[in-house]
Amino acid sequence: MKLFTCLLPTVALGAYCNGSPQKNPKDNEMPILSDEPTFVKEVENGRLYNVNTGNNVVTIAHVFGTPMEMGKAHGELLKDTIVEFMTTLFEYLLNEITEEINNHIEPNLPPSFVEDIAEGGIEWAMDKTINITAPYTPDYFNQEIEGIARATGLSAHRLQQIHMFGEITKGACSMFGVWDEALASGKGLLQGRTLDWDMGGPFRDYPHITVYHPSEGWGNDFINLGWPGWIGSLTGMNDQLMGISEIGALWADHTFGHESRHGIPFTYLLRDILQWDKSLDDSKARVKGATRTCNLILGVGDGKINEFNSVRYSYSKADFFDDKTMEPGPWCIEETQPCDWHPHIQNAVYHGMDWNCPNYSRRLSERINEHWGNISPENAISDIIAHTCTGDVHNAVYDLTNNDFYFSVASPHVYSGVPRNAYENSYYKLDADKLFAEEKPNL
């Protein structure tokens, strides 16, 4: 797990990331599942289903209404699971932070954060993160958290603390968007998002999807793949044929400029894209106009115009890239070495594991080129993602033309078979049109 990376000084500038995909990876030959979700129960503003992926059970909660009503429904549908996950997660993260402090207090942590912990402890330092992000956090996030708290008995303050961990933990993930001539169909947009995060923590044990159906005036319907009780967004798509991707940029370079702790938490900004934006232009305006925080690579796809952009994202930068302008390239690392590992590909934008990450980006480019002109959800899953060996916790492929949501999750810790990363497991295909058409319970 990469703790504190949003709070770290950028020690990785001018360096390459470590690691590489397996030398002889295998195709993912697991079947793509598509059975209808199984109904579990319903409450006043919510309905719960689940799906069995063959290696894990994923809960799917439909929530309706205002932010408070949606949060309350979420809590009522999954009360025991939310309490268990959030309690386990908080204890685990505190232990991880303590270990990071003990092992890396110099020189990796900025003095201000070390001083915060020394003055009041880890929880006090996290509260300070809540306070400095509060001016940039829309109140509807707090309303939804309050709804979950009322339904579960958890402290709203504790839930806020947990959601701030998104600002100090980032995964080494991957993304791609391919469109039109690159596809087997010849027309459309396919977007991939893989989450390589913490396989040691509880994340793999509690996979969950929330499908939001906000009341009129509260935005779009959207799908949020994450965990029970988690309201920020890392992976999802909305009813406007838009999808999001995200990568932590630990191995950034000088082009990113500066980071900051003062701004909107990035998981909330990504959630706002899903909830409010109707076009790529909307998202460009949102990201450029936001008070941003740490170094990231974001991705936004718009299936109405068949266009995908990646974003160099930091406190001081919000640069959008298409297939002709994608960076890093053609030069990188302080403009001293050619980026032959990150070539431009027509009708494709991609990033493997980080910003300056040659081994993964090269493999991802090779797999996209291998299938260029014939790319489909099926071979994106079986070959492109599987051979890049990316996405250990969860993965998603958004078919933003046919409005289908493909996802896979890792095996849980207690899995009786051979435990697998998400990219090795079966994917589940959900019809997003059906998800968004779910009717509110009539209770």
N, C-alpha and C positions, 0 to 999 in steps of 0.2 A: 504493500500500500504506500502511496506517495503522500505522506502527511505534510502539511504546512507549505505546499508548493505555491499557493497564492501569496504566502507571506514571506517567501524566501527572496533574498536578493538574487538577481539573475546571474548565478554563478556559471550557468551553462552556455553563456554567450560565446559564439565562435567555436563550438564543439559539436560533435556528433553524438546521437543517442547510441546506446549499447544494445546488443541482442540482435537476433535475426530469426526468420522463420525456420522451421525444420528443413533439412536438406532434401528429404524425400517424403513430402507430405502426401496424404491420401485424399482422394475424392471423398466428399461426404455423400455416402450412398444411402443414408437413412431416409425413410419415406417422408414426404411432406404431408402432414396430417391436415384434415379439413372437416372433421366431424363438428356438428353443431355443439356449442357449449352446453353444459348440463346445468339446469336450473337448481339453485340451492335454497334461496329464500328472498323475501322482499320486505321492505319497510316503507314508510310513508313517501320518502323521496329517493328511494333506491332499490335496486334489484341486484342480486348476487348470483353469478354463475361460476363454474370452473371448467378447465380443460385439462386433460391428462396428456402430457407431451411424450409419454413413454418412459421418461426418466424423472419427471417432476410434475407437480400439480400447480397450475397457475390460476389464481383467483381473478375474476373479472367483475368489477363493481361498476354498475351504471348509477350515476348520481345526478339528481335534477334539482334546479331551483337557484336560489341566491347563493353566494359564497358560504354563508352560515348554514343554509339548508343542505348544501352539498357536503360540507364538512361533517355535519351531524349525521347524514345518511351514511357516509363513508365509515364513520365511527360505529354506528349501530350495526352495520352489516358485518364488520370485521373486528369487533371490540376486543375479543381475547387475542386474536392474532396481532393486532396493532400493539396492544400492551406488551405482549411477549417480544415482538420484534424491536420495538422502540427501547424497551428496557435493556434487552441484550445488546443492541447496537450502541447505546450510550455507554454502557460499561466497557464494551470492547474498544470504543474509540478513546475513552479516557486512558485505558491501558496503553493503547498505541501511542498516544500523545506523550504519556509519561516516558515510554521507552525512547521516543524520538528525542525528547529533551535530555534524557540521561546520556544518550549516545552522541547527539549532534548539537549540543547547545552552542558550540563554537566551531566554525564561524557561520553555520548555515541558518541560524535564526536571527532575524533583525533584532537589534537591542531593545526596541520599543516593546516587542511582543514578549521577550524574555523578562523585561521589567514588569509587564502586566502580570505574568504568571508569578513572578517573585513577590509582587505586592499583594495579590489576592488569590492566587491559585488558578488552576485551569478553568474552572467554571466562571470565575470572575473575569478572566481574559475573554472567554466566549461571550459573556454578557456585554463586554465592551464592543465585541464585533457586532452584536445585535444593535447596540446603541449607535455605532457609527454608520451602519447601513440603514437604520430606521428612516432617516430623511428621504431616502431614495426608494423605499419599499412601499408599494401601494397597500392601502389598508385592507383591501379585500383578501390578501394573503393571510393577514392576522385574523380576519373574520372566519376564514375557512379553518384555520388552526383552532380557533376558539370552538367552532362547531365540533371538531374531532375531540377536543378535550372534554366538552360537556357530555359527549356520548360514551367516552371510554373511561372517564375519571382520571386520565392523565393530566398533568399540569400543562397548561398552554405555554408557560414559560419554558418547560423542559422540551416541548416540541419545537419551539423557536430555536433553542440552543442546538438541537440536533440538525435543524435545517441550515444552520450556519456552518456546519461541517463541510457543506458543499464548497464553501469558499476556501477551505484549507486542504481539501483532498481533490486530486484530479487524476483521472486514469490515462494510461497510454493507449489511446483508442485509434480507430481508423474510420475513414469515410470515403464514399465515392458518389458521384452522380453521373449517369450516362444517359444520353437522349438521342432521339431521332435516328439518324443513319447508323449509330453505334448499336442499335437494338435489332433483334430479330424481326420485330414488328415493323421496323422502319419509321415508326412515329410514336412519340411518347416520352416519358421520363421515368427512370428507375433510380432510386436512391438507396444507398446502403449506409448503415451506422452500426459499428461494433463497439462494445464496451469491454475494455480490458481494465479491470479494476482490482478489487481485493478478494481473492479466492479464499483467504483465511478467515474472513469475517462472516457475519450472518447473511450477507446479501444473497448468496446462492440458495439459501434455505427458505426464502420468503418471496419468490417472484410474484408480481402482481401487476394487473392492468386496471387503471381507472378510466372509464369512458365518461367524460363530462358532457352534460346537457344543460348548459346555463339557461336561466330565465331570460326572457327578452330584455335586451339592453346590457346583458352581461357577456356578450361575445359569441364565439363559434363553439360548436360541438368539437371535441377533440379527444384523441386517444393518448394516454400517458403511461408508458411502460416503466415500471420502477418497483416500488415496494409498498406494503400496506402502511397507510398513514403518511406517506411521503407525497407532498404536494408540489415540489419543484419538478422541473422537467429536464431530462437528459436525452430521452428518446420518445418520439411521438409524431403524429400527423393529425391534421384537422380536416373538417368537412369542406374546406376551400381548396383541397388537393395540394396542401403544403406539408412539408416534412422538415424536421430539424436533425442535425448531427452536431457532434462536439468532440473535441480532442484537447486534452491538457497539453500545453506547449511548455514542457519543462526544458526542452532543448531549443529554445528560441534563439534569435540572433538580434543584432543591433537594430533591425528594422521594426521591432516591436515597440521601441521606446520604453515607456515607464509603466510600472504597475502601481496599484494603490489598494488600500483596504476600504477606502471611502467611495461607495457607489452602490448600485443595485446588485444584489447577489446574482450571479450569472444563471443559476438554475431558475430564478424568477423571471429574468429577461427572456430565456428560452421558452418558459411557460407563457409569457405574454405574447410571444410570436404565435404560438398555437392558438391562444384564446382570442386574440384580437385582430391579427393580421389576415388580410384577404389577398395579398399579392406580395411578390418579391420586393416591389418598390416600397410597400408598407414596411417590410422588415428592414430594408436599407435605411429608411428614415428613422425607424425605432432604434436600431443599433447605433447609428451615427449620432443620434440625439441623446443617447443615454449617458449617464455618468457611469463609466465602466470600471472594472476592477483589475483582474489579473490576466496574465497571458494565456490565451486559448486560440484554438482554431475552431470556428463555427462553420456550419453548413446549413444552407436554406435552399429547399427545392420548391418550385412552383409548377405543378402539373398542368395548369391552365395555359401556360406559355412554353412549357417544356424547357425550363431553364433551371440550372443549379449553379449556385455560387458558393465558394468557400470564403471565409472571412478571417483576416489577421486581426485579432481582437486583443486589446489591452486598454489600460487607462488612457493612453494617449493615441491609440491607433484604432481605426475601424475601416480596413481596406477590403473591398470585395473583389473577387477574382473569378473570371470565366476560363474557358479552355484556352484562350489566346493569351491571357495575362497571368495565369496561375504562377504563384511563387511558392517555395524558392525556385528560382531558375530565371534565365539559364546559368546564372552565377549565384553562389551562396558562400556562407562562412566568410563574412567580411569581404565578399567579392574577390576572393583569391583562388577559389577552386570551382571548376565547372560542375553543374548539377546534372551530370549525365544520368544520375539515378532517379531523376524526377522529370522526365521528358514531357513536353506538351503532347497531348493526344486529342485529336479532333473529337468534339462532342463528348468530352470527358473531363471531369475535375476530380482529383483524388489526393488523399494524404494517408500515408501508412505510419501509424503509431505516434508520430510527432512531427514537428516542423522540419528539423534537420535529422532525418532518420533514413539513411541510404538503403539499408538492407530490406526493410519492410516496404518502403516506397518503390524500390526497384521491382520487388516481387509483385506488388500490386499492379504496377504499370505493365509488367510482362503478362499477367493474367488478363488484364483488360484488353491489351493488344491481341492476345491469342484469340479472344472471342469477339473482337470488334466486328460489328456488322451482324452479329448473331447472339448478342447478349439478351438473356431472359432472366426472370426471377430464379428459374431452376438452375441454370449454370452459374449464376452469380452466387448461389448458395453452395452448390456442389463443388465448384472449382475456384472461383475468384476469391471468396472469403476463406474457404477451407484450405486452399493452398497458400494463402498469405498467413494462415495460422493466427487470425486475429478475432477477438471477441470471446474471452473466456467466461465472463459473467452473463452477458446477454447480447443478442444481436437482433437487428431488425432490417428488413428490406421492404421499402415502400414502393409499391407499384402505383405511382401517382397518375397513371392513365386509366387503369381499371379499378382504382380505389380499393386495392387489396393490401392488407397488412400482414407480412410474414415475420414471425419472430421465433427465436430459440433461446433457451435458458440452460444454464449449467446444471449438472446433477447436484443434488444436495449432499451435505456431509454424510447423511445417514443412508444414502442410496446403496442398495444391496448388490447391484451389479458393478460393472467396471465404470468408475466415475469418469465423466467426460466434460470437457470444456463445451461451452455453448456452440462453438463453430463445428463441433463434431456430432452434435445431437440432432434429432429430428426438429424440423421447423414446423410451426403451426400456421396455417393460412386462415386469416379471418377476413370476411367480407366487410369492409368498412362501411359500405352503404347500409348493410343490415345493422351494424353497431349503432350508427348515427340515427337509424330509424326506430330504435327501441322506444317504446311508449312509457310514459310515466305511470307508475303503479296507481291504480284507482282504489285507494284504501280509505 
